[in-house]
Amino acid sequence: MADISPIRLVIHGGAGAIERNKLTAEREQAYRHALALSLITGHAVLAAGGSSMDAVIAAIVVMEDSPLFNAGKGAVFSHAGRNELEASIMDGATRMAGAVAGVTTIRNPIRAAHAVMTKSAHVMLIGQGAETFAAEQGLEIVDPSYFYTQHRWDQLQKALAKESVLRDHDADSSAPLPDVDEKRGTVGAVALDHHGNIAAGTSTGGLTNKRYGRVGDSSIIGAGTYADNRSVAVSATGTGEVFIRTAAAFNTAVQVGLQRIPIAEAADNTLAEIAAMGGDGGLIVLDTSGNYAMRFNTSGMYRGTIGNDGIAWMGVFPETVHS
Ligand code: ASP
């Protein structure tokens, strides 16, 4: 195997109002452990000469299978009491992309996004059609109850109660829920393989108490996910609507690719634009030389990275700056 390019994997497990006093040492350890498992699993793919695309899938599947993250098992509940999942993936070498949204029975939506990319003529499939396609492709289909976790169910009940309080006293029932961290969270990965190719992927359950078939940025190519070998691979987490309106992932890639802005600065510029429009969140960014950034304008972002040395680094709060 021609070992010409450095390898790198960067992941996030969601950004938000992560409160230090609410995050017990035990719970932080659990997150760090899950992040480490995701990093080591993805790294094994890269170290064996596998593609950045396969590393992104491997890393995300670990987080989708963990009840800690708002993706796959552990996804939040919609207003109707369902887990409506979405995911997207993009290959920087070919700029092929795939996405699914509004799916309730696909165990690993990131695999379905990849199947859409590689086995269909389309970029995005939604709802039942996406589920039928995933089943035809031999992906694991589960009963919707697989996604149930008590913690997320309780969060929905809390969200519903808060809304009804709002409705009682305030005509504006669209007012945001106060506890940001409890209604958000997403997972994502960007990777660089030995062949010098980058890829990005993102997977989420979206927002607690979302309605009307709401879809966020995580399954939108250019918003939550983007990859182009000529610039960067990006995965986002945050207030989805604003990330869509700012084309956050593509916006970041364009700054690097066309304006030659350093990647951390490009991510910060995008986040500043998002903040100016009332949003917040984080971005992980990686280029074909192995330069990377993990930036966020929330109180915390679950995140981590691993390179050629195979040593996993994980962080939650800002002071543990790594790049
Ligand atoms: N971006 C996700 C969404 O809007 C949520 C998150 O990343 O926290 O669905």
Boltz pocket constraint, residues with backbone or C-beta under 6 A from the ligand:
constraints:
  - pocket:
      binder: B
      contacts: [[A, 14], [A, 15], [A, 183], [A, 184], [A, 185], [A, 186], [A, 204], [A, 205], [A, 206], [A, 207], [A, 215], [A, 216], [A, 217], [A, 218], [A, 236], [A, 237], [A, 238], [A, 239], [A, 240], [A, 241]]
      max_distance: 6.0
